[in-house]
């Protein structure tokens, strides 16, 4: 019996994270990196808190952060493999890269659901 690989699932997370990051993170940077500091938009703290309390917003942010973390972990893994040629540390690299993405995802869920 052949051993099933997680590789197709990891490539799916990589591509989904890349697409979401490329499409949505620039919007967040434009809003909270330029529009608010330059005074083009004036969201109040209460308005942003109400927005963060909505379950759809929380799910959106969890998906955005989680998929971006897995995209980064997969990209970093293959950078280490191909760029630095350290394929002999396969198991250690996998645990550190994807373990970091999992820990970051769990931390994201914890912090978002901790908002009152």
N, C-alpha and C positions, 0 to 999 in steps of 0.2 A: 504494500500500500504506500502511495506516495505521501510525503509530508506536505500539508497545505501551507501556503505562504501568505503572509499578511501584506506582501508587496503591492498587489492591486488596490487594496483598501488604503494603504498609505499614499499611493500615487493619487487616488481619488481625493483624499484630504488635502494633499499638496495642491492639486489643481483648483479645487473649490476655494481653498484659502487664498491662493494667488489671485483668482478672479475677484473675490469679495474685497480683498485688500486693495487691489488696483482700482476698483470702482468706488468704494465707499470711504476709505481712509482719506483720500484727498478732499472729500466733502467735509469731513470732520476737521481736517486741518484748516481748510478755508474758513469754516465757521468759527472754531474756537482758537485758531492761531492768528487769524487776520481780522475777521469781521467784528468780533467782540472786543479785542484790544484796541482796534482803531475807532471804535465807537459806531460802526455801521449797524450793529445790532445791540439791543439792550435786554438780554434775557435776565430776569430776576432770579435770585436763588430759589425762591418759592416755586417759580414756574419750572425751573429745571428739576427740582425735587419732585414735583407732581408728575413730570414727564418720566423720571426714573422709577417712580412707583408703579407705573403701568406695566402689566405683565408682558405685553408685546415688546415694549422697549427693552425689558430685561432679557427676553429671549433673543432679540436682535443683537444686543451687545455681547451676550454669551457666545452666540454663533460667530460673530465678527472676531472676537478675541480668540476663541478656541481655534477656529480655522486658520487665522493668521499665525498663531503659535505653531500649529502643526506644519504649516507651509514653511515657516522659518526653520523648524527642526529638520524637516526633510532636506531643505536646501543646504543647511549647515552640514548635515550628515554626508551628502554627496560632495560637498566642498572638501571635507576631510578625506573622503575616499579618493577622489580624483585629483584634487589639488595637492594634497600633502602625501598621497600614496601610503596611507596608514590603514590599509584594508585588513591587516592582521589583528587590529583591535576592534573587529566588527561588533562583538557583543557589548563591549564597554561603550562604544560610540552610540549604538542603538539605545541602550539603557539611559545614557545621559541625555541624548537629544529628545527622544520621545518621552522619557520620564520627566524631563523639564517641561515639555509641552503639557503633559497630563497634570503635573503639579500646578502650572500656571492656569490651566483650565479650571481645576478645582478651586483654586484661590479666587478666580474671577467669579465663579458661581457663589462662593461664600460671601464675597464682598458685595455683590449685587443684591443678594437676597437678605443681607444684613441691613440694608437701607430701611429705615423706619417707614 
